[in-house]
Amino acid sequence: MFRTHGFTIATRATVTAATMGLLFSPVLGGASSAKTGGDQSPQQLAAQAQGALRKATSVRLHYQDRSPAAANSITLPTAMDLALDRQGNCAGTLTLGTHGGMVQIVKRGTEVWLKPNAAFWTSELPGERGATAAKTFKNHYIHGSTSDMVFSGVVNACNLQDLQSAATATPPATLKEGLATMVNGTRVVPLSFEVNGLTSTLYVTTGKPHVLFRASQKGPGTDLTLTFTDYNKPVPAKVPPASASLDVSKLQSLLGTASPGPA
C-alpha cells in the first residue's frame, strides 16, 4: 500500500516540532536576567511577539531541521517553505530527509495540489511502481479534495490557527535577553532559555511592533530553526492549471487502491 508518510507524517511533524518544540516552553521558575533591551523585560518582548503571531492573518514559515535523525530519515522533513493563512490556504515546498525528495504544495479552499519530484516517488514506492509514478506525474500536480486521505497532512500543516494556538504559553521566568544583532538583514534581540539540555532562542525584532522573526532549538541530536516572514501578506492565489494537473484518482488507479491510507 502507498506510504503517505511524505504527505501526512512529515507535514504534521513539521508543525508539531515547530510550534511545541521551538516557540514557547512551559512556565519555568527562576529569575530573569536581561542584558539589553531598554525598559522592557525579556518576558514582555516575548509576550508582544506571541501577540503579533496570534493576530497575524497570514505568515510565511521557513523551517529547517539539521538534526541527524531528520537527515537520515525518508519520512521526516529537513526543510519547509510555506506561506499559510487563517483560512487554511497555503503554498510552498516540503523537502524530506536522506533521499532529498521534494513536494510542491498548493492548497486553496477545499482543493489541494501536490507535485512530488522523482526522488520522492522512487523512495516512497521502491521498484517499478516508483519509476512508473515518477514518469506518470512528471511535470504534473496531483489534484484532489481535502477530503481525500492522502492530503490529510497538508490540511493540518496549512492551518495557521493551529500554529497560533501554540503561542499562548506564559514566557518562562528564566528567559534571558542577549545583545541585539542582525539576522538575514533584520535587527533582532535573542531571548533564550534552557530545558532538558536543549537551548531554545526566540529572535524578536527590535523595532515596533515587536514580532517573532526566528525561533531555534539546539542541543544533543537537535538543530531546528523556524523563520517567520511576510506577516499579513496574502498567500499567493495562483493555482496550477488543469493542463498541469492529474486527478488523485490517477494515483489511486496506479496503486490499485480506491483510497490511499497511512502505512
Buried (B, 14 or more C-beta within 10 A) or exposed (E): EBBBBBBBBBBBBBBBBBBEBBBBBEEBEEEBEBEEBEEBBBBBBBBBBBBBBBEBEBBBBBBBBEBEEBEEBBBBBBBBBBBBBBBBBBBBBBBBBBBEBBBBBBBBEEBBBBBBBBBBBBBBBEEEBBBBBBEBBEEBBBBBEBEBBBBBBBBBBBBBEBBBEBBEBBBBBBBBBBEBEEEEEBEBBBBBBBBEEBEBBBBBBBEEEBBBBBBBBBBEEBBBBBBBBEBEBEBEEEBBEEEEBBEBEBBBEBBEEEEBEBE
